[in-house]
Amino acid sequence: MALKLENGDYVKNAQSGNFERVEYTDELLQSCFVALNTLRGRFYPNKSFGSRIRQGLSLPENEYAFALACQALEGLDGVIVKAARVENGNARISLIINGKEKEVNIVLDNKL
């Protein structure tokens, strides 16, 4: 994950080597990635931050992953969870962030 922290900062693109300005949508996407990959209950200052997606999914997996993603991202303005797919040990969460469609991939490892 690139160190894209704040809107308007510059970051070096790993592919092209050029510097780019971080857009607000990219900042929100990074926040979504962090919230979905952080195990819920393990973040000391706020025990309700994060997601339980990586702690194991019950069947039906896609619907359960969708519900957990909605729970994890409910506090982010401008972020809507569109769909969730679980395949090959990965959860792909499709998001709409300020009208732009983005996707977050979560590697599911149940070895906690």
Disulfide bonds with the S-S distance in Angstrom:
none
